[in-house]
Amino acid sequence: LPGEIVRGLRFAVDRVTASWHRDRRTRIGGRIAELLGDGHVSASSTALLGMGRDVPDGTMSLDGDRLEIDWTTETSEGYFDRVRDAMKGVADSVDGHFVQSPLSHLERVITVHPLGGASMGADSAHGVVDAHGEVFGHPGLFVTDGAAMPGPVGANPSLTIAAFANRAAEHILETRSRRTAGAARPVPEQRADVPEAAERAPSSSATSVAFTEEMKGYVAFGESDPVTGDSAGRRDDTALMFHLTIRMDDIDEFVGDRQHTGAATGWVDCPALGGRLPVSEGVFNLFVEEAPAVRRMLYRLFFTDGTGHDLTLVGHKEVRDDPGLDVWPDTSTLFTRVLQGHVRAADDATATVVAAGVLHIHLLDFARQLTTFRVDGPSGVDAAGGLMKFGRLFVGELWDVYGPGHAGSPKSAAP
């Protein structure tokens, strides 16, 4: 150390003197060689890198636009002591002298493998991504580098990260294959007599009508009755909603079909199930006649939760005339169940119920819904005519239920 100080002072004086006299002959190479000396320290030393599992108990937060990291070495001192003991053993075996990194005296450590910036967890309350690296609440967004690791993996993590990324890629391909290959999963029929989607393919001259609908509410896990599940879900704040685009590819066929079957696409959002989850297949029935003055609106949505489990949301709105003004509650209340697996209507009775509750259309959402109607078809198609056909069906069915002379029976929450 004394020799290094002397060489450093000599180098600094030489540089100041050269600058003062504006000496163009820098001789910088020789000066640096003199500064380095004979390289005794570097020639007789080697670096030891230790990798293991310290305690991942740090937190990251934002202070304005600045990232703050709150982490301490205190909880990992036992681990660091074991690393130092192992390194001392290596030094002793070659008759060497062990020297700690100067940073260790400042309670600082060095890593070239930072992990955990977007760590995986069981749900959005305990992590950023799921076990496949998909960000909770953002379907299709994946984190596949070391940020997803919830803690240190011990040795150099490159192979662990590569294996995790490979697993995530396989999951993406498998999920996409299930969603795009019609043979991979069945179309979720609402009823046994509903024709398959392929049999309802619209002609090139068909006029389609579509609108967007949002419903929000609460469910309770372990409950099978929607009304009971709604009360428990509100108490536990277990929210669930969906955002759907309902599309009728051929409005004439839709009106003529006694099941009034349309396709539903969009997403289900439930933090307890992993956030926003895309609907892979969906069927919607506008009005299905149960009795002369009783109709049901039916929903069946296939989706997959944040951990890869297939689920089915089935729901119905029960439209029947009871004493008082009940048109709005009937058409805006959806009794809902979440079933295990992708379940056809014929198998509902034997399916396992994961959760149950009630969803509602809020008035502001309904007002927005009225602005989302779209008509599409051949060139020159009459958009107003397409909407008129849908409107006549909707109003006509309501008249058949709520018009004079129609009396319904008490409502039931059973599907």
FIMI-945066 format. One record per residue (C-alpha): residue in three letters; chain; x, y negated, z. Coordinates in Angstrom, 3 decimals. Layout:
<pts>
{'ALA','A',{X,Y,Z}}
...
</pts>
This chain:
<pts>
{'LEU','A',{0.000,0.000,0.000}}
{'PRO','A',{2.790,-2.596,0.747}}
{'GLY','A',{4.316,-1.945,-2.668}}
{'GLU','A',{0.929,-2.405,-4.361}}
{'ILE','A',{0.401,-5.732,-2.563}}
{'VAL','A',{3.835,-7.002,-3.614}}
{'ARG','A',{3.265,-5.938,-7.234}}
{'GLY','A',{-0.172,-7.566,-7.223}}
{'LEU','A',{1.179,-10.864,-5.912}}
{'ARG','A',{4.019,-10.793,-8.448}}
{'PHE','A',{1.532,-10.145,-11.285}}
{'ALA','A',{-0.728,-13.008,-10.149}}
{'VAL','A',{2.175,-15.494,-9.888}}
{'ASP','A',{3.455,-14.468,-13.308}}
{'ARG','A',{0.025,-14.991,-14.885}}
{'VAL','A',{-0.434,-18.416,-13.265}}
{'THR','A',{3.086,-19.504,-14.303}}
{'ALA','A',{2.564,-18.316,-17.889}}
{'SER','A',{-0.718,-20.192,-18.078}}
{'TRP','A',{0.815,-23.351,-16.586}}
{'HIS','A',{3.651,-23.386,-19.118}}
{'ARG','A',{1.364,-22.226,-21.919}}
{'ASP','A',{3.770,-19.431,-22.671}}
{'ARG','A',{2.628,-17.713,-25.901}}
{'ARG','A',{4.690,-14.609,-25.130}}
{'THR','A',{2.305,-12.830,-22.775}}
{'ARG','A',{4.267,-9.571,-22.411}}
{'ILE','A',{0.967,-8.331,-20.875}}
{'GLY','A',{1.689,-4.648,-21.498}}
{'GLY','A',{4.898,-4.709,-19.500}}
{'ARG','A',{3.318,-6.762,-16.739}}
{'ILE','A',{0.470,-4.254,-16.340}}
{'ALA','A',{2.965,-1.392,-16.272}}
{'GLU','A',{4.833,-3.163,-13.467}}
{'LEU','A',{1.548,-3.720,-11.653}}
{'LEU','A',{0.665,-0.016,-11.802}}
{'GLY','A',{4.089,1.015,-10.518}}
{'ASP','A',{5.229,4.605,-10.832}}
{'GLY','A',{1.689,6.055,-10.540}}
{'HIS','A',{2.574,8.019,-7.434}}
{'VAL','A',{-0.952,7.881,-5.970}}
{'SER','A',{-2.789,8.889,-9.147}}
{'ALA','A',{-0.185,11.519,-10.043}}
{'SER','A',{-0.476,13.220,-6.681}}
{'SER','A',{-4.261,13.004,-6.215}}
{'THR','A',{-7.404,14.508,-7.628}}
{'ALA','A',{-11.062,13.670,-7.128}}
{'LEU','A',{-13.466,16.078,-5.466}}
{'LEU','A',{-17.164,15.783,-6.342}}
{'GLY','A',{-19.697,17.325,-3.976}}
{'MET','A',{-23.273,18.087,-4.990}}
{'GLY','A',{-25.994,19.411,-2.725}}
{'ARG','A',{-29.361,18.672,-1.228}}
{'ASP','A',{-29.583,15.538,0.855}}
{'VAL','A',{-32.920,14.533,2.387}}
{'PRO','A',{-35.170,12.824,-0.216}}
{'ASP','A',{-36.880,10.457,2.207}}
{'GLY','A',{-36.204,7.135,0.469}}
{'THR','A',{-38.896,4.841,-0.864}}
{'MET','A',{-39.025,2.483,-3.815}}
{'SER','A',{-41.190,-0.619,-3.916}}
{'LEU','A',{-41.582,-3.854,-5.794}}
{'ASP','A',{-40.735,-7.193,-4.221}}
{'GLY','A',{-42.154,-9.476,-6.861}}
{'ASP','A',{-40.434,-8.240,-10.021}}
{'ARG','A',{-37.454,-6.794,-8.136}}
{'LEU','A',{-37.101,-3.093,-7.371}}
{'GLU','A',{-36.268,-2.451,-3.739}}
{'ILE','A',{-34.845,0.870,-2.531}}
{'ASP','A',{-35.091,1.721,1.161}}
{'TRP','A',{-32.840,4.708,1.889}}
{'THR','A',{-30.526,5.755,4.679}}
{'THR','A',{-27.756,8.324,5.012}}
{'GLU','A',{-28.598,8.962,8.668}}
{'THR','A',{-31.132,11.735,8.013}}
{'SER','A',{-28.625,13.480,5.740}}
{'GLU','A',{-25.553,13.261,7.996}}
{'GLY','A',{-25.617,16.998,8.677}}
{'TYR','A',{-25.419,17.685,4.957}}
{'PHE','A',{-22.616,15.142,4.431}}
{'ASP','A',{-20.635,16.661,7.301}}
{'ARG','A',{-20.850,20.083,5.654}}
{'VAL','A',{-19.647,18.615,2.331}}
{'ARG','A',{-16.673,16.941,4.056}}
{'ASP','A',{-15.777,20.172,5.853}}
{'ALA','A',{-15.828,22.080,2.551}}
{'MET','A',{-13.626,19.434,0.902}}
{'LYS','A',{-11.160,19.515,3.800}}
{'GLY','A',{-10.935,23.260,3.312}}
{'VAL','A',{-10.068,22.736,-0.364}}
{'ALA','A',{-7.369,20.175,0.567}}
{'ASP','A',{-5.873,22.451,3.229}}
{'SER','A',{-5.662,25.347,0.782}}
{'VAL','A',{-3.233,23.350,-1.435}}
{'ASP','A',{-1.385,21.676,1.441}}
{'GLY','A',{-3.096,18.417,0.588}}
{'HIS','A',{-4.461,15.517,2.592}}
{'PHE','A',{-8.221,14.828,2.508}}
{'VAL','A',{-9.261,11.164,2.096}}
{'GLN','A',{-12.886,10.103,2.129}}
{'SER','A',{-14.304,7.668,-0.397}}
{'PRO','A',{-14.016,4.129,1.013}}
{'LEU','A',{-17.736,3.686,0.357}}
{'SER','A',{-18.553,6.372,2.909}}
{'HIS','A',{-17.351,4.047,5.666}}
{'LEU','A',{-19.996,1.568,4.480}}
{'GLU','A',{-22.697,4.278,4.608}}
{'ARG','A',{-22.912,4.290,0.836}}
{'VAL','A',{-22.782,7.228,-1.547}}
{'ILE','A',{-22.347,7.556,-5.298}}
{'THR','A',{-24.538,9.562,-7.656}}
{'VAL','A',{-24.465,9.913,-11.416}}
{'HIS','A',{-27.720,11.896,-11.324}}
{'PRO','A',{-30.449,9.651,-9.888}}
{'LEU','A',{-33.638,11.649,-9.383}}
{'GLY','A',{-37.200,11.066,-8.273}}
{'GLY','A',{-38.126,7.736,-9.863}}
{'ALA','A',{-41.450,9.213,-11.075}}
{'SER','A',{-41.599,12.350,-8.962}}
{'MET','A',{-44.085,15.182,-9.369}}
{'GLY','A',{-46.719,15.824,-6.731}}
{'ALA','A',{-49.978,17.618,-6.076}}
{'ASP','A',{-52.049,14.538,-6.983}}
{'SER','A',{-51.774,10.810,-7.618}}
{'ALA','A',{-51.542,10.122,-3.875}}
{'HIS','A',{-48.377,12.199,-3.579}}
{'GLY','A',{-46.626,11.749,-6.904}}
{'VAL','A',{-46.557,10.151,-10.341}}
{'VAL','A',{-46.706,13.291,-12.510}}
{'ASP','A',{-48.100,16.798,-12.194}}
{'ALA','A',{-46.176,20.061,-12.376}}
{'HIS','A',{-45.926,19.734,-16.165}}
{'GLY','A',{-44.680,16.140,-16.100}}
{'GLU','A',{-47.978,14.536,-17.205}}
{'VAL','A',{-48.681,11.201,-15.527}}
{'PHE','A',{-51.791,11.273,-13.337}}
{'GLY','A',{-54.576,9.223,-14.890}}
{'HIS','A',{-52.790,8.847,-18.249}}
{'PRO','A',{-53.383,11.968,-20.372}}
{'GLY','A',{-50.679,12.501,-22.976}}
{'LEU','A',{-48.012,10.457,-21.165}}
{'PHE','A',{-45.210,12.738,-19.949}}
{'VAL','A',{-42.026,12.176,-17.933}}
{'THR','A',{-39.533,14.957,-18.651}}
{'ASP','A',{-36.196,13.715,-17.295}}
{'GLY','A',{-34.674,13.701,-13.831}}
{'ALA','A',{-37.167,11.086,-12.659}}
{'ALA','A',{-39.755,13.870,-12.302}}
{'MET','A',{-37.638,15.818,-9.802}}
{'PRO','A',{-39.147,15.345,-6.321}}
{'GLY','A',{-35.747,15.831,-4.708}}
{'PRO','A',{-32.172,16.955,-5.341}}
{'VAL','A',{-31.774,20.404,-6.869}}
{'GLY','A',{-28.283,21.090,-5.517}}
{'ALA','A',{-25.902,21.605,-8.420}}
{'ASN','A',{-25.609,19.415,-11.500}}
{'PRO','A',{-29.286,19.068,-12.459}}
{'SER','A',{-28.895,18.990,-16.257}}
{'LEU','A',{-29.985,22.610,-16.777}}
{'THR','A',{-32.869,22.225,-14.307}}
{'ILE','A',{-34.062,19.120,-16.165}}
{'ALA','A',{-33.702,20.910,-19.505}}
{'ALA','A',{-35.777,23.850,-18.233}}
{'PHE','A',{-38.426,21.484,-16.863}}
{'ALA','A',{-38.582,19.564,-20.169}}
{'ASN','A',{-38.876,22.838,-22.101}}
{'ARG','A',{-41.731,23.955,-19.844}}
{'ALA','A',{-43.511,20.624,-20.349}}
{'ALA','A',{-43.107,20.910,-24.136}}
{'GLU','A',{-44.587,24.412,-24.127}}
{'HIS','A',{-47.512,23.139,-22.040}}
{'ILE','A',{-48.125,20.286,-24.496}}
{'LEU','A',{-48.137,22.671,-27.455}}
{'GLU','A',{-50.396,25.183,-25.734}}
{'THR','A',{-52.843,22.494,-24.650}}
{'ARG','A',{-52.925,20.913,-28.097}}
{'SER','A',{-53.406,24.327,-29.674}}
{'ARG','A',{-56.382,25.043,-27.419}}
{'ARG','A',{-57.918,21.681,-28.205}}
{'THR','A',{-57.474,21.807,-31.965}}
{'ALA','A',{-58.005,25.488,-32.782}}
{'GLY','A',{-61.707,26.236,-32.846}}
{'ALA','A',{-61.076,29.947,-32.411}}
{'ALA','A',{-59.050,29.386,-29.272}}
{'ARG','A',{-62.030,28.367,-27.167}}
{'PRO','A',{-65.796,28.557,-27.677}}
{'VAL','A',{-67.980,25.583,-28.496}}
{'PRO','A',{-69.794,24.838,-25.218}}
{'GLU','A',{-73.370,25.656,-26.107}}
{'GLN','A',{-76.050,24.048,-23.980}}
{'ARG','A',{-78.603,26.779,-24.541}}
{'ALA','A',{-78.618,30.210,-26.124}}
{'ASP','A',{-80.691,28.990,-29.081}}
{'VAL','A',{-78.495,25.948,-29.890}}
{'PRO','A',{-76.789,26.552,-33.261}}
{'GLU','A',{-72.992,26.574,-33.464}}
{'ALA','A',{-71.274,23.341,-34.505}}
{'ALA','A',{-70.137,24.877,-37.804}}
{'GLU','A',{-73.754,25.565,-38.729}}
{'ARG','A',{-74.621,21.909,-38.111}}
{'ALA','A',{-71.925,20.469,-40.381}}
{'PRO','A',{-73.260,17.199,-41.827}}
{'SER','A',{-73.601,16.721,-45.559}}
{'SER','A',{-71.620,14.046,-47.376}}
{'SER','A',{-74.795,11.969,-47.648}}
{'ALA','A',{-75.648,12.178,-43.943}}
{'THR','A',{-75.978,9.077,-41.775}}
{'SER','A',{-74.334,9.325,-38.359}}
{'VAL','A',{-75.151,7.379,-35.199}}
{'ALA','A',{-72.794,7.053,-32.224}}
{'PHE','A',{-72.729,5.217,-28.909}}
{'THR','A',{-70.535,5.097,-25.818}}
{'GLU','A',{-71.740,5.940,-22.318}}
{'GLU','A',{-70.148,5.690,-18.878}}
{'MET','A',{-71.509,7.308,-15.742}}
{'LYS','A',{-70.012,7.031,-12.263}}
{'GLY','A',{-70.654,8.650,-8.918}}
{'TYR','A',{-69.389,11.052,-6.277}}
{'VAL','A',{-68.920,14.804,-5.908}}
{'ALA','A',{-67.960,17.088,-3.056}}
{'PHE','A',{-65.758,20.137,-3.438}}
{'GLY','A',{-67.202,23.362,-2.124}}
{'GLU','A',{-70.788,22.130,-2.553}}
{'SER','A',{-73.185,23.626,-5.108}}
{'ASP','A',{-76.173,21.326,-4.587}}
{'PRO','A',{-75.762,17.960,-6.372}}
{'VAL','A',{-77.801,15.953,-3.843}}
{'THR','A',{-75.874,17.351,-0.872}}
{'GLY','A',{-72.620,16.906,-2.785}}
{'ASP','A',{-73.450,13.277,-3.519}}
{'SER','A',{-73.865,12.471,0.193}}
{'ALA','A',{-70.664,14.303,1.165}}
{'GLY','A',{-68.732,12.801,-1.756}}
{'ARG','A',{-69.715,9.273,-0.746}}
{'ARG','A',{-68.595,9.965,2.796}}
{'ASP','A',{-65.246,11.347,1.606}}
{'ASP','A',{-64.924,8.818,-1.249}}
{'THR','A',{-64.444,11.588,-3.829}}
{'ALA','A',{-65.235,9.639,-6.976}}
{'LEU','A',{-65.869,11.109,-10.422}}
{'MET','A',{-66.849,9.430,-13.672}}
{'PHE','A',{-66.859,10.093,-17.382}}
{'HIS','A',{-66.505,7.932,-20.474}}
{'LEU','A',{-68.070,9.561,-23.529}}
{'THR','A',{-68.741,8.769,-27.148}}
{'ILE','A',{-71.952,10.561,-28.142}}
{'ARG','A',{-72.117,11.206,-31.872}}
{'MET','A',{-74.980,12.503,-33.996}}
{'ASP','A',{-73.393,13.413,-37.325}}
{'ASP','A',{-76.726,13.575,-39.170}}
{'ILE','A',{-79.457,11.462,-37.624}}
{'ASP','A',{-82.201,13.132,-39.674}}
{'GLU','A',{-81.094,16.579,-38.517}}
{'PHE','A',{-80.720,15.283,-34.954}}
{'VAL','A',{-84.291,13.995,-34.912}}
{'GLY','A',{-85.633,17.182,-36.477}}
{'ASP','A',{-83.718,19.502,-34.142}}
{'ARG','A',{-85.943,20.275,-31.153}}
{'GLN','A',{-82.784,20.452,-28.987}}
{'HIS','A',{-81.554,17.044,-30.325}}
{'THR','A',{-77.912,18.153,-30.165}}
{'GLY','A',{-74.968,15.778,-30.469}}
{'ALA','A',{-71.218,16.009,-29.881}}
{'ALA','A',{-69.530,14.379,-26.875}}
{'THR','A',{-65.892,13.274,-26.808}}
{'GLY','A',{-63.977,11.190,-24.270}}
{'TRP','A',{-62.626,11.827,-20.780}}
{'VAL','A',{-63.492,12.738,-17.222}}
{'ASP','A',{-61.801,10.755,-14.461}}
{'CYS','A',{-61.467,12.211,-10.976}}
{'PRO','A',{-58.384,11.428,-8.840}}
{'ALA','A',{-58.889,14.625,-6.851}}
{'LEU','A',{-58.620,16.674,-10.063}}
{'GLY','A',{-55.601,14.862,-11.461}}
{'GLY','A',{-56.885,11.529,-12.777}}
{'ARG','A',{-58.118,10.868,-16.297}}
{'LEU','A',{-58.623,14.174,-18.137}}
{'PRO','A',{-59.551,14.426,-21.829}}
{'VAL','A',{-62.695,16.295,-22.875}}
{'SER','A',{-61.643,19.031,-25.290}}
{'GLU','A',{-65.188,19.978,-26.338}}
{'GLY','A',{-68.513,18.464,-25.408}}
{'VAL','A',{-72.220,18.882,-26.207}}
{'PHE','A',{-75.038,16.473,-25.441}}
{'ASN','A',{-78.781,17.104,-25.754}}
{'LEU','A',{-80.916,13.974,-25.700}}
{'PHE','A',{-84.305,15.452,-24.789}}
{'VAL','A',{-85.050,19.139,-24.268}}
{'GLU','A',{-88.685,19.959,-23.592}}
{'GLU','A',{-89.190,21.931,-20.382}}
{'ALA','A',{-92.972,21.370,-20.234}}
{'PRO','A',{-95.465,19.091,-22.005}}
{'ALA','A',{-94.512,16.154,-19.751}}
{'VAL','A',{-91.024,17.186,-18.673}}
{'ARG','A',{-87.775,16.553,-20.557}}
{'ARG','A',{-84.109,17.043,-19.719}}
{'MET','A',{-80.980,15.342,-21.045}}
{'LEU','A',{-78.129,17.845,-20.914}}
{'TYR','A',{-74.355,17.465,-20.799}}
{'ARG','A',{-71.678,20.167,-21.069}}
{'LEU','A',{-68.033,19.061,-21.102}}
{'PHE','A',{-64.933,21.261,-21.308}}
{'PHE','A',{-61.773,19.793,-19.771}}
{'THR','A',{-58.623,20.859,-17.915}}
{'ASP','A',{-57.499,19.502,-14.548}}
{'GLY','A',{-54.084,18.075,-13.747}}
{'THR','A',{-52.672,21.484,-12.793}}
{'GLY','A',{-53.829,23.291,-15.947}}
{'HIS','A',{-57.070,24.861,-14.686}}
{'ASP','A',{-59.969,24.917,-17.167}}
{'LEU','A',{-63.193,23.353,-15.886}}
{'THR','A',{-66.683,22.645,-17.194}}
{'LEU','A',{-68.843,19.685,-16.201}}
{'VAL','A',{-72.539,20.468,-16.595}}
{'GLY','A',{-75.194,17.905,-15.848}}
{'HIS','A',{-78.814,17.090,-16.490}}
{'LYS','A',{-81.089,14.086,-16.259}}
{'GLU','A',{-84.585,15.118,-15.277}}
{'VAL','A',{-87.237,13.042,-17.013}}
{'ARG','A',{-90.749,13.466,-15.614}}
{'ASP','A',{-93.463,11.090,-14.480}}
{'ASP','A',{-93.839,10.626,-10.751}}
{'PRO','A',{-95.796,7.989,-8.844}}
{'GLY','A',{-94.242,4.544,-9.208}}
{'LEU','A',{-91.838,3.113,-11.801}}
{'ASP','A',{-89.226,5.842,-12.234}}
{'VAL','A',{-88.222,5.567,-15.899}}
{'TRP','A',{-84.886,3.912,-15.089}}
{'PRO','A',{-83.879,6.259,-12.230}}
{'ASP','A',{-84.815,9.283,-14.341}}
{'THR','A',{-82.813,8.241,-17.417}}
{'SER','A',{-79.798,6.951,-15.479}}
{'THR','A',{-79.268,9.726,-12.892}}
{'LEU','A',{-77.229,12.817,-13.757}}
{'PHE','A',{-77.258,15.820,-11.418}}
{'THR','A',{-73.768,17.232,-11.888}}
{'ARG','A',{-71.815,20.400,-11.225}}
{'VAL','A',{-68.197,21.234,-11.996}}
{'LEU','A',{-67.715,24.905,-12.843}}
{'GLN','A',{-64.569,27.004,-12.849}}
{'GLY','A',{-63.402,27.880,-16.367}}
{'HIS','A',{-64.932,26.967,-19.722}}
{'VAL','A',{-68.459,28.251,-19.252}}
{'ARG','A',{-71.221,28.841,-21.800}}
{'ALA','A',{-74.784,28.063,-20.783}}
{'ALA','A',{-75.669,31.752,-20.683}}
{'ASP','A',{-73.017,32.275,-17.978}}
{'ASP','A',{-73.937,29.340,-15.719}}
{'ALA','A',{-75.727,31.529,-13.178}}
{'THR','A',{-72.612,33.612,-12.480}}
{'ALA','A',{-70.034,30.825,-12.739}}
{'THR','A',{-68.112,29.592,-9.699}}
{'VAL','A',{-69.139,26.071,-8.666}}
{'VAL','A',{-66.096,23.949,-7.831}}
{'ALA','A',{-67.919,20.726,-6.929}}
{'ALA','A',{-71.307,19.073,-7.173}}
{'GLY','A',{-72.664,15.534,-7.004}}
{'VAL','A',{-74.666,12.829,-8.742}}
{'LEU','A',{-73.574,10.299,-11.371}}
{'HIS','A',{-75.351,7.088,-12.361}}
{'ILE','A',{-75.339,4.542,-15.155}}
{'HIS','A',{-74.788,1.105,-13.649}}
{'LEU','A',{-76.794,-1.754,-15.089}}
{'LEU','A',{-73.760,-3.637,-16.399}}
{'ASP','A',{-72.446,-0.458,-18.019}}
{'PHE','A',{-75.834,0.103,-19.614}}
{'ALA','A',{-75.787,-3.422,-21.010}}
{'ARG','A',{-72.384,-2.719,-22.559}}
{'GLN','A',{-73.646,0.628,-23.833}}
{'LEU','A',{-76.299,-1.128,-25.911}}
{'THR','A',{-73.542,-2.976,-27.781}}
{'THR','A',{-71.656,0.212,-28.699}}
{'PHE','A',{-74.140,1.728,-31.166}}
{'ARG','A',{-72.531,2.376,-34.535}}
{'VAL','A',{-74.003,3.735,-37.772}}
{'ASP','A',{-71.873,5.316,-40.465}}
{'GLY','A',{-72.703,6.955,-43.765}}
{'PRO','A',{-72.519,6.694,-47.540}}
{'SER','A',{-71.931,3.350,-49.209}}
{'GLY','A',{-74.995,1.175,-48.867}}
{'VAL','A',{-76.371,3.095,-45.899}}
{'ASP','A',{-79.127,1.277,-44.022}}
{'ALA','A',{-77.662,0.829,-40.524}}
{'ALA','A',{-80.891,-0.587,-39.149}}
{'GLY','A',{-82.777,2.413,-40.504}}
{'GLY','A',{-80.445,4.858,-38.739}}
{'LEU','A',{-80.848,3.045,-35.431}}
{'MET','A',{-84.607,2.873,-35.949}}
{'LYS','A',{-84.821,6.658,-36.277}}
{'PHE','A',{-82.894,7.102,-33.046}}
{'GLY','A',{-85.012,4.462,-31.295}}
{'ARG','A',{-88.307,6.024,-32.419}}
{'LEU','A',{-87.195,9.388,-31.050}}
{'PHE','A',{-86.077,7.912,-27.725}}
{'VAL','A',{-89.175,5.772,-27.154}}
{'GLY','A',{-91.491,8.484,-28.441}}
{'GLU','A',{-90.160,11.070,-26.031}}
{'LEU','A',{-90.457,8.633,-23.125}}
{'TRP','A',{-94.060,7.896,-24.138}}
{'ASP','A',{-94.861,11.607,-24.155}}
{'VAL','A',{-93.639,11.803,-20.550}}
{'TYR','A',{-94.668,8.474,-19.028}}
{'GLY','A',{-97.597,7.469,-21.217}}
{'PRO','A',{-101.191,7.446,-19.953}}
{'GLY','A',{-102.569,10.875,-19.189}}
{'HIS','A',{-99.219,12.567,-18.500}}
{'ALA','A',{-98.592,13.677,-14.926}}
{'GLY','A',{-95.397,15.431,-13.969}}
{'SER','A',{-94.550,17.559,-10.964}}
{'PRO','A',{-91.990,16.779,-8.242}}
{'LYS','A',{-88.385,16.606,-9.407}}
{'SER','A',{-85.825,19.275,-8.660}}
{'ALA','A',{-82.067,19.020,-8.494}}
{'ALA','A',{-81.638,22.553,-9.869}}
{'PRO','A',{-80.167,22.733,-13.397}}
</pts>
